[in-house]
Amino acid sequence: MTSDWVAASVRARAMARRRAGAGACRQAAACADLRSALRRLDGTAYAERWGVDQGLERAQDATLRTVLWQLRVLAGWLPASGTRLLRAVAAGFERENIL
């Protein structure tokens, strides 16, 4: 493995530490209201872009934008040979961002 792939994998692991995870997502989905669900996700990368008093549509938009931002950051760390795969992953998010 070359140094550029090592750098990208270190960055990806650092980003993954702030993900919500399956358990937190299940707990948020089981909440009775949106405010409780968003509070369950405090401390994740997604919580930085939303407020507790916003609607579902804004929370969904903030979550999609967070994922898109993370993909863009990761793309900056990848070697040129890895960007094709990441472009394919990010295409749907980029499309939604434009629309």
C-alpha positions in Angstrom: 0.0 0.0 0.0 1.4 3.4 -1.0 1.6 6.4 1.3 -1.3 8.2 -0.4 -3.6 5.2 0.2 -2.4 5.1 3.9 -3.2 8.8 4.3 -6.7 8.3 2.8 -7.4 5.3 5.0 -6.3 7.2 8.1 -8.6 10.1 7.2 -11.5 7.7 6.5 -11.1 6.1 9.9 -11.1 9.5 11.6 -14.3 10.4 9.8 -15.9 7.1 10.7 -15.4 7.7 14.4 -18.0 10.5 14.2 -20.6 8.5 12.2 -23.9 7.7 13.7 -23.7 3.9 13.4 -26.5 1.4 13.2 -27.4 1.4 16.9 -27.7 5.2 17.1 -29.8 5.2 13.9 -32.1 2.5 15.3 -32.6 4.5 18.5 -33.3 7.7 16.6 -35.8 5.9 14.4 -37.6 4.6 17.4 -38.1 8.0 18.9 -41.6 9.4 19.1 -40.7 12.8 17.6 -38.1 14.5 15.5 -36.6 16.6 18.3 -35.9 13.4 20.3 -34.4 11.7 17.3 -32.1 14.6 16.5 -30.9 14.7 20.2 -30.0 11.0 19.9 -27.6 11.9 17.1 -25.9 14.7 19.0 -22.1 14.3 18.9 -22.1 12.9 15.3 -20.9 14.7 12.3 -24.5 15.3 11.2 -25.5 17.2 14.3 -23.3 20.1 13.4 -25.5 21.1 10.4 -28.9 21.0 12.0 -30.7 22.6 14.9 -33.1 20.9 17.3 -36.0 23.1 16.3 -36.0 22.4 12.6 -38.3 20.3 10.5 -37.8 16.9 9.0 -37.0 18.2 5.5 -34.2 20.5 6.8 -32.8 17.7 8.9 -32.7 15.4 5.9 -31.1 18.0 3.8 -28.5 18.7 6.4 -27.7 15.0 6.7 -27.3 14.7 2.9 -25.0 17.7 2.8 -22.9 16.3 5.6 -22.4 13.0 3.7 -21.6 14.9 0.5 -19.0 17.1 2.3 -17.4 14.0 3.8 -17.2 12.4 0.4 -15.6 15.5 -1.0 -13.0 15.7 1.8 -12.2 12.0 1.4 -11.8 12.5 -2.3 -9.1 15.1 -1.6 -7.1 12.5 0.3 -7.4 9.8 -2.2 -4.8 9.1 -4.9 -5.9 9.7 -8.4 -6.5 6.1 -9.0 -9.2 6.0 -6.3 -11.3 9.0 -7.3 -13.3 7.2 -10.0 -14.9 4.9 -7.4 -15.6 7.8 -5.1 -17.2 9.8 -8.0 -19.6 7.0 -8.6 -20.5 6.9 -4.9 -21.0 10.7 -4.7 -22.9 11.1 -8.0 -26.4 10.7 -6.4 -25.5 13.1 -3.6 -24.1 15.7 -6.1 -27.2 15.4 -8.2 -29.5 16.1 -5.1 -27.2 19.0 -4.1 -27.7 20.6 -7.5 -31.5 20.1 -7.6 
